[in-house]
């Protein structure tokens, strides 16, 4: 479903601020794979996400999504294949537009936008049906502006919008990191439900080791622009967070994982 | 006095088309577009020149509208493809239009339309009766036609902003990163929004030229501030809950603005003071709601003990 071959990305090349963000990344995701990604700050997680979504064009290498070579596609062209939820709950929705208008935008992903009405009664019924799944009572607030919703509600809506048209790839960019534990748990549950129901091929960046181990069928660890660990389901399901830390040290030849933001428990 | 009010309403309605254009960029796209000063005069210049050449005034106004759309497209291209800051892109097109408008007008800074057949003279020829009540004329027959036309444009904008394309344009101003992740090309939506806005502004300029009986190369100076003043006054006085509400509010804001100017003139201020009055109005409309909110809050805390 997703094939990344020999991708390199360097920022500010040839200056004192040169930063190699991705080093020769090779990655293949089969349809239905749910891969969690961890790594310290500056490891290249965000750059990897952006390289897939089209935010950055890689210096070398190719990216293939659903058998289509998308390496040179713009972000808005790739959007027909990729759903994305950002860390910031404010980032995935338009605050001054109503819930139904936001969903109408999600509904028309990958379609040509013309002069048909964005929200029709037929679409409205579909929106209500899908909103009911979130269990937030949003199905009765279609005409509420999204800016009035709580952070958790907005993130739940973002997740629904990102997955509304079953994208080929779902990118989750630390999408629970900005929420309190209770709401984060709610979004985790919703994520599992949506991904499993639609068998979405998913790449999820997280700072929560527990999440990384418990969710998905494969775990990647990035460090300094390279994939240093690639743990399959069988191994992952038996690991604890301590095992994961030890595996990191081994992979780095004794260097300890120093990262304040990591949630170990 | 009564005459001043009646003509303020007429003008307010014609300028309202420009205000709707400013609303599209300022509020919907979140883009302060200074092209307006140039495209307003462009509309007047194109319409006046073509009418003097003997063209049907309706067709001349349509071509003026197309001219405004092209001006807006240029600003859009400069800011999206050329990566020029939006304010600067607008200023560059505005200043270019000053020279272009003089070219269009045959290097004359003023084109009189007094003996020409214009949309205004055609409207007068319809001789629709004034609405009078209690011995005072409230709306002239011409103003009724203007009102119908402005409302028609308002409803068209309302409809457009609720289409799939309209939603994309609104989301571009609201959260451009989000709408890109759903497959909209924000360069395109920005350009469409700017073209549409400046088309409306140019139509308004074409109408005003025909209404006042001349086009002047300086007729657009300060127009963006007038537009902003009308948008803000309208929103403050008449509310901004939904698109349909705001578009009505900014039309009314345009009329209120003209009435305030008429009263200021009546009170003895000079026509040359009007730019200052306009700036003062904008400041007042922006600052007053904040002061009132604070006062309200303080009142509550005192009561709450």
Boltz contact constraints between the chains, C-beta under 6 A:
constraints:
  - contact:
      token1: [A, 75]
      token2: [B, 180]
      max_distance: 6.0
  - contact:
      token1: [A, 76]
      token2: [B, 180]
      max_distance: 6.0
  - contact:
      token1: [A, 76]
      token2: [B, 183]
      max_distance: 6.0
  - contact:
      token1: [A, 76]
      token2: [B, 184]
      max_distance: 6.0
  - contact:
      token1: [A, 76]
      token2: [B, 185]
      max_distance: 6.0
  - contact:
      token1: [A, 79]
      token2: [B, 181]
      max_distance: 6.0
  - contact:
      token1: [A, 79]
      token2: [B, 182]
      max_distance: 6.0
  - contact:
      token1: [A, 79]
      token2: [B, 183]
      max_distance: 6.0
  - contact:
      token1: [A, 80]
      token2: [B, 183]
      max_distance: 6.0
  - contact:
      token1: [A, 84]
      token2: [B, 181]
      max_distance: 6.0
  - contact:
      token1: [A, 92]
      token2: [B, 178]
      max_distance: 6.0
  - contact:
      token1: [A, 94]
      token2: [B, 171]
      max_distance: 6.0
  - contact:
      token1: [A, 94]
      token2: [B, 174]
      max_distance: 6.0
  - contact:
      token1: [A, 94]
      token2: [B, 175]
      max_distance: 6.0
  - contact:
      token1: [A, 94]
      token2: [B, 178]
      max_distance: 6.0
  - contact:
      token1: [A, 96]
      token2: [B, 174]
      max_distance: 6.0
  - contact:
      token1: [A, 101]
      token2: [B, 167]
      max_distance: 6.0
  - contact:
      token1: [A, 104]
      token2: [B, 167]
      max_distance: 6.0
  - contact:
      token1: [A, 105]
      token2: [B, 167]
      max_distance: 6.0
  - contact:
      token1: [A, 105]
      token2: [B, 171]
      max_distance: 6.0
  - contact:
      token1: [A, 105]
      token2: [B, 182]
      max_distance: 6.0
  - contact:
      token1: [A, 108]
      token2: [B, 164]
      max_distance: 6.0
  - contact:
      token1: [A, 109]
      token2: [B, 182]
      max_distance: 6.0
  - contact:
      token1: [A, 109]
      token2: [B, 183]
      max_distance: 6.0
  - contact:
      token1: [A, 110]
      token2: [B, 183]
      max_distance: 6.0
  - contact:
      token1: [A, 113]
      token2: [B, 164]
      max_distance: 6.0
  - contact:
      token1: [A, 113]
      token2: [B, 165]
      max_distance: 6.0
  - contact:
      token1: [A, 113]
      token2: [B, 168]
      max_distance: 6.0
  - contact:
      token1: [A, 115]
      token2: [B, 163]
      max_distance: 6.0
  - contact:
      token1: [A, 115]
      token2: [B, 165]
      max_distance: 6.0
  - contact:
      token1: [A, 116]
      token2: [B, 164]
      max_distance: 6.0
  - contact:
      token1: [A, 117]
      token2: [B, 162]
      max_distance: 6.0
  - contact:
      token1: [A, 117]
      token2: [B, 163]
      max_distance: 6.0
  - contact:
      token1: [A, 118]
      token2: [B, 162]
      max_distance: 6.0
  - contact:
      token1: [A, 118]
      token2: [B, 163]
      max_distance: 6.0
  - contact:
      token1: [A, 118]
      token2: [B, 164]
      max_distance: 6.0
  - contact:
      token1: [A, 118]
      token2: [B, 167]
      max_distance: 6.0
